[in-house]
Amino acid sequence: MIIKRNGFEIESSYASILAEYAIPHSFENRPGDTDNRATFQRDRDRIIHSESFRKLMYKTQVFVNHEGDSFRTRLTHTLEVSQIARGVCKSLALNEDLAEAISLGHDLGHTPFGHAVEDFFNSKLECGFRHNEQSVRVACTLETRNADNGGLQLSEEVLEGILKHTDSREYPYFPHLNPKHSCSHLEGQIVAIVDTIAYTCHDLEDAIKSGIVYQSLKQNDVFKKAFKKIKEQISDTTGVEIDGEQYQGAYFIREIIHKFVVDLTDNTAKNLGDYGIKSLADVKATNYKIADLSAEYKELLKIMGVFLVEHVYQSHMISIMDHKAVMVVEKMFERFMDNPKLLPPNWFSKYCNADDLIDPYSMMMNSKVRVICDYISCMTDRSALDEYERLTNPKIKL
């Protein structure tokens, strides 16, 4: 590849390996810009070097970080999504850099301790709190690249992919990101389904390694029956047999993920042909998912998700974790609401300047409650526990 600073050769070389229906690389010229990175590579780098990305290391996926060193965190989940999404995009001649940037940024807005705290904030805010919307909010507002630039200044393709990585057909906020429709590019659609595959399979793996599955099989007949049904469904759909002796290692999870990835790749390629997708314009004109699993694998993923909700996420161990998490966050929230001067100076300034007006960019209410939720949501599990101690324990040094 021949490289030039403002690089026609770079651009044409990249374009030669992308399909006509992929989002092309962009090399927009900016004052003083002398590097060779395409726009999405720059977006990826800005995300990786952000404070919010580093904090994902200490944010709960399902099992609280200090419960075990091998459990997944938001960071390891994010890296796994990125790796799988890049592989699928490469097989389909899609833009890997765009998929990587979306993957790395999709969970920036997650709260400490997992979804239980997200649900708590959702009950406190008039416009609700959803981690996909908060991820865009973090990227556009809460992160700061430097003293002169607020937000990470990511491209709209990346922001749209981040917003729409959850399985919804309508997103009430961020109107400039076409919120009434599915993601307008295949790379974002790929990340959305890969995210679901990754957390479904890996949450099951962590549940097995935690001992929840083994204990429940011995003590809970309802669980035993449900798990037997899951094993049969997985075997019938993927051909992967789950043997009791494999539980400790859960190596079969890797085989299941591979089957999902192959199905996603093959079915998306089939849909491109069936729907007559020849160009990016065809993708944008189609208001339904093109990148998707086959009906059989989609049903399996749904069944596995239901099993996790009913028998893992609501298990005794995780219910206790969620209860303690909400207790900690609720106490902090109440303290800050009662006395906002307890907030750090920069956040207290934001609190004082909140005007209860609609932000024209996000269409969210710029309220004092939102500032407090933003502050707590930016914490890691560890920093939230430390803050809780500082606010409630008189023996803790400030």
C-alpha angles and dihedrals in degrees: 000000000000112000126209128174096244088024124209086163092052092048095047092046092052091045091054092066097045126087119241090250094055125098104258124233114260125213100183115180116239129183109275092002109147105157127102099228121124118232095263092048088054090049090051092051093049090052094047092050094047124109091232091058092052090050091060087078089072101038121102122250097184106313117054110254097241092053090076140347096228099054117106122259128197088267097054090044089051092051091048091052090049093051095049095043092051090052094051092046092050091053090052096042091245128145106283093186092057092048090048093051092049092047094050092048102038097094101035090113097055117126126233115273097023136263097339090071091044088057090050093053090044089060092051101050125073091215092042130234120260120169095226091056090043090053089058089045090053092049094046104034119005099048119071123203094194142330092286101043129058118202127013092276094226124179118265092244090061094044092050091051091049092049094048101043089105120080102258133118095209131045114189098205139054095043094189088067093066093252098183095068144054116270109298095222132056094231091063091045089053093052092050095056093038089054090056093046092049099049094040094053097036095046087054090049092050090048090054093047092047091060095244093118095045094048094045093050089057097042109027122061093188090055091045091055093046093048091049089054091050091051091052093047092049091048094048094048104035105019090234112138117211110214121195090231090060095059097096095055097029089203090155089073090074090055091050092050090050090053091050092049093050091048092048092050095045096043093048090051088050092049091051089058097040093049093044095240108175103149145021088259088060090053093050092048092054114086097198138067116282096172104065147120123268116265091258096053092040089057091049091051090050092050091049090050093051090049091053093048094048102036109021111027089045095043122126095257097048093041089058091048091050092047092053092045094054091044091056095045095043091053092050091046092052093048093051092046091051094044115014090181085080087073118097112267096258092049092044087055090053089048092052092048096049104117104187090240129130113264104231092212099055100014087228124133112260094220136157090242089056091054091055092047090049091051095050094041090057091060125098121230089260098047090046091055090047092050090048090054092048091052098044110025113073091196094062114101114235 
